[in-house]
Amino acid sequence: MADEEIVRIYGKRWDIEVFFKMLKHYLNLEREVQLRDYDELIGHITITMCRYIFLAYEQRCHDDPRTLGSLFYACSDELQDLNLIEALNRILSLAIDKVRATGIATEDAIHTILETVMATALDLLKKSQKIFQFKPVITTN
């Protein structure tokens, strides 16, 4: 599986875990009543889940920026995903600005640090590209 797929699946699993923790600890799924009949258990679980739905809806109306409608979409449309080069450029620019602001290093030292970091990053990218390029494909029959 790809890393992104694993993270996506784990994210869904985590949401389920949080849901059941909320039901058990805060909405008294296990402690509120003692039932032995299957229909009674299903009824109690349904009522507890309805409580959760109402609370989640109320929280989303007050806390979630997605409920602001078009404002959320206007803000999210302006944000773009950064590629690796843009992210490195921003991080290094911020780091260089901080080093310059301290006045500890000279411009030559800053450029030496920058060249070393970039050379190391390029080497790592080239190595990882070689690793993924020659990765064997496993097929099942």
ChimeraX commands (.cxc) that place a marker at each C-alpha (Angstrom):
marker #1 position 0.00,0.00,0.00 radius 0.5
marker #1 position 1.06,3.55,-0.64 radius 0.5
marker #1 position 1.90,5.73,2.36 radius 0.5
marker #1 position -0.97,8.10,1.56 radius 0.5
marker #1 position -3.44,5.20,1.53 radius 0.5
marker #1 position -2.21,3.93,4.89 radius 0.5
marker #1 position -2.55,7.39,6.44 radius 0.5
marker #1 position -6.05,7.80,4.95 radius 0.5
marker #1 position -7.22,4.44,6.30 radius 0.5
marker #1 position -5.66,5.06,9.72 radius 0.5
marker #1 position -7.37,8.46,9.83 radius 0.5
marker #1 position -10.75,6.80,9.33 radius 0.5
marker #1 position -9.93,4.20,11.97 radius 0.5
marker #1 position -8.91,6.93,14.41 radius 0.5
marker #1 position -12.25,8.70,13.89 radius 0.5
marker #1 position -14.04,5.45,14.76 radius 0.5
marker #1 position -11.92,5.02,17.90 radius 0.5
marker #1 position -12.70,8.57,19.02 radius 0.5
marker #1 position -16.40,7.96,18.33 radius 0.5
marker #1 position -16.52,4.86,20.55 radius 0.5
marker #1 position -14.49,6.52,23.30 radius 0.5
marker #1 position -16.98,9.39,23.31 radius 0.5
marker #1 position -19.90,6.94,23.48 radius 0.5
marker #1 position -18.37,4.92,26.32 radius 0.5
marker #1 position -16.85,7.61,28.51 radius 0.5
marker #1 position -19.07,10.64,28.04 radius 0.5
marker #1 position -22.42,9.32,26.87 radius 0.5
marker #1 position -22.57,6.31,29.22 radius 0.5
marker #1 position -22.90,3.62,26.59 radius 0.5
marker #1 position -21.74,0.89,28.99 radius 0.5
marker #1 position -22.55,2.31,32.43 radius 0.5
marker #1 position -25.99,3.84,32.11 radius 0.5
marker #1 position -28.07,0.67,32.12 radius 0.5
marker #1 position -27.68,-3.07,32.49 radius 0.5
marker #1 position -29.55,-4.86,29.74 radius 0.5
marker #1 position -29.66,-8.52,28.85 radius 0.5
marker #1 position -32.11,-8.57,25.94 radius 0.5
marker #1 position -30.75,-8.03,22.42 radius 0.5
marker #1 position -33.54,-5.61,21.43 radius 0.5
marker #1 position -32.97,-3.54,24.56 radius 0.5
marker #1 position -29.24,-3.35,23.78 radius 0.5
marker #1 position -29.92,-2.20,20.23 radius 0.5
marker #1 position -32.37,0.42,21.50 radius 0.5
marker #1 position -29.89,1.74,24.07 radius 0.5
marker #1 position -27.06,1.89,21.53 radius 0.5
marker #1 position -29.34,3.72,19.07 radius 0.5
marker #1 position -30.32,6.31,21.66 radius 0.5
marker #1 position -26.69,6.83,22.67 radius 0.5
marker #1 position -25.64,7.26,19.04 radius 0.5
marker #1 position -28.45,9.77,18.50 radius 0.5
marker #1 position -27.12,11.76,21.45 radius 0.5
marker #1 position -23.69,11.75,19.82 radius 0.5
marker #1 position -25.13,12.90,16.48 radius 0.5
marker #1 position -26.91,15.84,18.13 radius 0.5
marker #1 position -23.78,16.85,20.05 radius 0.5
marker #1 position -21.54,16.52,16.98 radius 0.5
marker #1 position -23.96,18.59,14.90 radius 0.5
marker #1 position -24.08,21.29,17.57 radius 0.5
marker #1 position -20.29,21.35,17.85 radius 0.5
marker #1 position -19.89,21.59,14.09 radius 0.5
marker #1 position -22.31,24.51,13.91 radius 0.5
marker #1 position -20.29,26.44,16.48 radius 0.5
marker #1 position -16.68,25.32,16.05 radius 0.5
marker #1 position -16.13,24.08,12.51 radius 0.5
marker #1 position -15.06,26.69,9.93 radius 0.5
marker #1 position -16.66,24.60,7.19 radius 0.5
marker #1 position -20.05,25.77,8.46 radius 0.5
marker #1 position -19.25,29.29,7.33 radius 0.5
marker #1 position -20.28,28.26,3.83 radius 0.5
marker #1 position -18.79,30.22,0.98 radius 0.5
marker #1 position -16.13,31.80,3.20 radius 0.5
marker #1 position -14.59,28.36,3.78 radius 0.5
marker #1 position -14.53,27.59,0.06 radius 0.5
marker #1 position -13.11,31.03,-0.78 radius 0.5
marker #1 position -10.28,30.52,1.70 radius 0.5
marker #1 position -9.54,26.94,0.72 radius 0.5
marker #1 position -9.51,27.79,-3.00 radius 0.5
marker #1 position -6.76,30.33,-2.36 radius 0.5
marker #1 position -4.59,27.76,-0.59 radius 0.5
marker #1 position -2.57,25.53,-2.84 radius 0.5
marker #1 position -0.56,22.45,-2.08 radius 0.5
marker #1 position 3.17,23.05,-2.07 radius 0.5
marker #1 position 5.49,20.78,-3.93 radius 0.5
marker #1 position 8.73,19.67,-2.32 radius 0.5
marker #1 position 10.90,22.34,-3.94 radius 0.5
marker #1 position 8.58,25.19,-2.91 radius 0.5
marker #1 position 8.38,23.86,0.65 radius 0.5
marker #1 position 12.17,23.59,0.91 radius 0.5
marker #1 position 12.56,27.07,-0.54 radius 0.5
marker #1 position 10.19,28.55,2.04 radius 0.5
marker #1 position 11.80,26.72,4.95 radius 0.5
marker #1 position 15.31,27.69,3.92 radius 0.5
marker #1 position 14.30,31.31,3.28 radius 0.5
marker #1 position 12.82,31.56,6.77 radius 0.5
marker #1 position 15.89,29.93,8.29 radius 0.5
marker #1 position 18.25,32.28,6.44 radius 0.5
marker #1 position 16.22,35.30,7.53 radius 0.5
marker #1 position 16.43,34.16,11.17 radius 0.5
marker #1 position 20.19,33.61,10.94 radius 0.5
marker #1 position 20.66,37.04,9.34 radius 0.5
marker #1 position 18.52,38.65,12.05 radius 0.5
marker #1 position 20.78,37.26,14.78 radius 0.5
marker #1 position 23.87,38.76,13.17 radius 0.5
marker #1 position 25.99,35.80,14.27 radius 0.5
marker #1 position 26.98,34.48,10.83 radius 0.5
marker #1 position 28.43,36.33,7.86 radius 0.5
marker #1 position 26.88,36.19,4.39 radius 0.5
marker #1 position 29.62,33.79,3.26 radius 0.5
marker #1 position 28.82,31.43,6.15 radius 0.5
marker #1 position 25.11,31.62,5.36 radius 0.5
marker #1 position 25.74,30.77,1.70 radius 0.5
marker #1 position 28.01,27.88,2.70 radius 0.5
marker #1 position 25.32,26.49,4.99 radius 0.5
marker #1 position 22.69,26.90,2.27 radius 0.5
marker #1 position 24.84,25.16,-0.36 radius 0.5
marker #1 position 25.57,22.28,2.03 radius 0.5
marker #1 position 21.90,21.79,2.88 radius 0.5
marker #1 position 20.85,21.90,-0.78 radius 0.5
marker #1 position 23.62,19.48,-1.86 radius 0.5
marker #1 position 22.59,17.04,0.87 radius 0.5
marker #1 position 18.92,17.35,-0.09 radius 0.5
marker #1 position 19.73,16.71,-3.76 radius 0.5
marker #1 position 21.81,13.66,-2.87 radius 0.5
marker #1 position 18.99,12.25,-0.76 radius 0.5
marker #1 position 16.47,12.87,-3.54 radius 0.5
marker #1 position 18.71,11.17,-6.10 radius 0.5
marker #1 position 19.22,8.16,-3.82 radius 0.5
marker #1 position 15.51,7.83,-3.11 radius 0.5
marker #1 position 14.74,8.16,-6.81 radius 0.5
marker #1 position 17.12,5.29,-7.58 radius 0.5
marker #1 position 15.57,3.14,-4.86 radius 0.5
marker #1 position 12.02,3.66,-6.09 radius 0.5
marker #1 position 13.01,3.37,-9.74 radius 0.5
marker #1 position 14.39,-0.15,-9.38 radius 0.5
marker #1 position 11.77,-1.44,-6.94 radius 0.5
marker #1 position 10.53,-4.83,-8.20 radius 0.5
marker #1 position 6.85,-5.22,-8.90 radius 0.5
marker #1 position 5.23,-8.21,-7.20 radius 0.5
marker #1 position 2.34,-9.81,-9.03 radius 0.5
marker #1 position 0.05,-12.55,-7.81 radius 0.5
marker #1 position -1.61,-15.10,-10.02 radius 0.5
marker link #1:1,2 radius 0.2
marker link #1:2,3 radius 0.2
marker link #1:3,4 radius 0.2
marker link #1:4,5 radius 0.2
marker link #1:5,6 radius 0.2
marker link #1:6,7 radius 0.2
marker link #1:7,8 radius 0.2
marker link #1:8,9 radius 0.2
marker link #1:9,10 radius 0.2
marker link #1:10,11 radius 0.2
marker link #1:11,12 radius 0.2
marker link #1:12,13 radius 0.2
marker link #1:13,14 radius 0.2
marker link #1:14,15 radius 0.2
marker link #1:15,16 radius 0.2
marker link #1:16,17 radius 0.2
marker link #1:17,18 radius 0.2
marker link #1:18,19 radius 0.2
marker link #1:19,20 radius 0.2
marker link #1:20,21 radius 0.2
marker link #1:21,22 radius 0.2
marker link #1:22,23 radius 0.2
marker link #1:23,24 radius 0.2
marker link #1:24,25 radius 0.2
marker link #1:25,26 radius 0.2
marker link #1:26,27 radius 0.2
marker link #1:27,28 radius 0.2
marker link #1:28,29 radius 0.2
marker link #1:29,30 radius 0.2
marker link #1:30,31 radius 0.2
marker link #1:31,32 radius 0.2
marker link #1:32,33 radius 0.2
marker link #1:33,34 radius 0.2
marker link #1:34,35 radius 0.2
marker link #1:35,36 radius 0.2
marker link #1:36,37 radius 0.2
marker link #1:37,38 radius 0.2
marker link #1:38,39 radius 0.2
marker link #1:39,40 radius 0.2
marker link #1:40,41 radius 0.2
marker link #1:41,42 radius 0.2
marker link #1:42,43 radius 0.2
marker link #1:43,44 radius 0.2
marker link #1:44,45 radius 0.2
marker link #1:45,46 radius 0.2
marker link #1:46,47 radius 0.2
marker link #1:47,48 radius 0.2
marker link #1:48,49 radius 0.2
marker link #1:49,50 radius 0.2
marker link #1:50,51 radius 0.2
marker link #1:51,52 radius 0.2
marker link #1:52,53 radius 0.2
marker link #1:53,54 radius 0.2
marker link #1:54,55 radius 0.2
marker link #1:55,56 radius 0.2
marker link #1:56,57 radius 0.2
marker link #1:57,58 radius 0.2
marker link #1:58,59 radius 0.2
marker link #1:59,60 radius 0.2
marker link #1:60,61 radius 0.2
marker link #1:61,62 radius 0.2
marker link #1:62,63 radius 0.2
marker link #1:63,64 radius 0.2
marker link #1:64,65 radius 0.2
marker link #1:65,66 radius 0.2
marker link #1:66,67 radius 0.2
marker link #1:67,68 radius 0.2
marker link #1:68,69 radius 0.2
marker link #1:69,70 radius 0.2
marker link #1:70,71 radius 0.2
marker link #1:71,72 radius 0.2
marker link #1:72,73 radius 0.2
marker link #1:73,74 radius 0.2
marker link #1:74,75 radius 0.2
marker link #1:75,76 radius 0.2
marker link #1:76,77 radius 0.2
marker link #1:77,78 radius 0.2
marker link #1:78,79 radius 0.2
marker link #1:79,80 radius 0.2
marker link #1:80,81 radius 0.2
marker link #1:81,82 radius 0.2
marker link #1:82,83 radius 0.2
marker link #1:83,84 radius 0.2
marker link #1:84,85 radius 0.2
marker link #1:85,86 radius 0.2
marker link #1:86,87 radius 0.2
marker link #1:87,88 radius 0.2
marker link #1:88,89 radius 0.2
marker link #1:89,90 radius 0.2
marker link #1:90,91 radius 0.2
marker link #1:91,92 radius 0.2
marker link #1:92,93 radius 0.2
marker link #1:93,94 radius 0.2
marker link #1:94,95 radius 0.2
marker link #1:95,96 radius 0.2
marker link #1:96,97 radius 0.2
marker link #1:97,98 radius 0.2
marker link #1:98,99 radius 0.2
marker link #1:99,100 radius 0.2
marker link #1:100,101 radius 0.2
marker link #1:101,102 radius 0.2
marker link #1:102,103 radius 0.2
marker link #1:103,104 radius 0.2
marker link #1:104,105 radius 0.2
marker link #1:105,106 radius 0.2
marker link #1:106,107 radius 0.2
marker link #1:107,108 radius 0.2
marker link #1:108,109 radius 0.2
marker link #1:109,110 radius 0.2
marker link #1:110,111 radius 0.2
marker link #1:111,112 radius 0.2
marker link #1:112,113 radius 0.2
marker link #1:113,114 radius 0.2
marker link #1:114,115 radius 0.2
marker link #1:115,116 radius 0.2
marker link #1:116,117 radius 0.2
marker link #1:117,118 radius 0.2
marker link #1:118,119 radius 0.2
marker link #1:119,120 radius 0.2
marker link #1:120,121 radius 0.2
marker link #1:121,122 radius 0.2
marker link #1:122,123 radius 0.2
marker link #1:123,124 radius 0.2
marker link #1:124,125 radius 0.2
marker link #1:125,126 radius 0.2
marker link #1:126,127 radius 0.2
marker link #1:127,128 radius 0.2
marker link #1:128,129 radius 0.2
marker link #1:129,130 radius 0.2
marker link #1:130,131 radius 0.2
marker link #1:131,132 radius 0.2
marker link #1:132,133 radius 0.2
marker link #1:133,134 radius 0.2
marker link #1:134,135 radius 0.2
marker link #1:135,136 radius 0.2
marker link #1:136,137 radius 0.2
marker link #1:137,138 radius 0.2
marker link #1:138,139 radius 0.2
marker link #1:139,140 radius 0.2
marker link #1:140,141 radius 0.2
view
